[in-house]
Amino acid sequence: MAMYNDKVIDHFTNPHNVGELLNPDGEGTYGSPVCGDMMKISIKVENDVITDARFKTFGCGSAIASSSVATDLIIGKTVEEALKVTNRDVLDELGGLPAIKIHCSVLADHAIRSAIYDYAKKTGKTYVGLEGFDPGADEGDTHHGCDMEHKGCEKE
């Protein structure tokens, strides 16, 4: 079993921003049924600021904690600022994850970008942080960063 710090455990047992938004301005889903970690982030945007974000995650404690922190990190940020949030930011905010669970922070990073991509598509807006981003680019990769050989996708 992987070792987790108190902050990861707190975000897993008491996650922030769980659920769905009614009529979200953008939604992004990322993950893999093979891996078992699936993350959906929905956002509300007013005057180019993310005013609310919610998540639904199917997966391990690390995936839930990563989702919780990711939504905390983007609420109150402009869309461009939110696009600068990386998996490293999620890891740093959590105080780290075991190496075998880092893919969970990558899921959060990609789900944020996918939600903003959806918002931009719906509104006809363009953002520098989305240049070259394709939410479906990894669809052929059923592992999405999971290391099945090393049991990186096993539920704790």
Order of alpha helices (4+ residues) and beta strands (2+ residues): alpha-beta-beta-beta-alpha-alpha-alpha-alpha
